Amino acid sequence: MSSYTRKTTFKRPLCHDEAIIMSFVRYGEADCIVRLFCKEKGRLSAFAKNGLKPSKQRGSVVQAPARAQVGLIVRPHANLSQLVHLDIASHVFSLSDNLRFWGWACYAVEIVELFIPEYEPAPHVFEWLDVLLYSFSKGQGSASTLRAFELKLLAHCGYLPDLSDVVESIELPQWNESANHAALGLLMSPMDAVPDYDEPTLRIVAGIFLNQLRSHRKGPLRSVEFLKSMGV
């Protein structure tokens, strides 16, 4: 068998997918481990050789949070895939122009990373998150949009209480008919057409997600700490 045949026989195929870059950890001087939420493959981690340096062969420099097209070499029996191609969507570059929207985007990807198991495809959650990040990048998002995403995420994971039941079944302080109506409206609306509700009502609705968040994580999220430190 020729050397050429030996090399090509065992070469892993390149898989293309749409992805949200959720976070990354520097590894050495320019390499990094990237946490991705892919539309088809779900949430996974990948090693990016020289991912923090410009590369014509790979494409974009790794940044997070970001929307991208990725090329991956997936190794079924390894913990890490290999990120060999990255093309970041241009609209996400404007996220950092507004600290509130950038912080909200970091919060959205952080809760997905917390609630969605690895290697479990969740295309609906991916699409909701994609719309959310796009709206934030265009300066069009709101607290209502964020609350809608939280409720949809809980519904997908099976953690959302029955909002169609009697109001008294929701064991939250100050829960009332108005909050229940708002929660149903946020849950049922498309992510690109979420109705706006007043801030006091949204604070009450947020209690549903906060209760579940406390059972999944001890201590504040990094994104929440950042938003508090910046006063946004």
Secondary structure, 3 states (H helix, E strand, C coil): CCHHHHHHHCCCCEEEEEEEEEEEEEECCCEEEEEEEECCCEEEEEEECCCCCCECCCECCCCCCEEEEEEEECCCCCCCEEEEEEEECHHHHHHHHCHHHHHHHHHHHHHHHHHCCECCCCHHHHHHHHHHHHHHHCCCCCHHHHHHHHHHHHHHHCCCCCCCCCHHHCCCCCCCHHHHHHHHHHHHCCHHHCCCCCHHHHHHHHHHHHHHHHHHCCCCCHHHHHHHHHCC
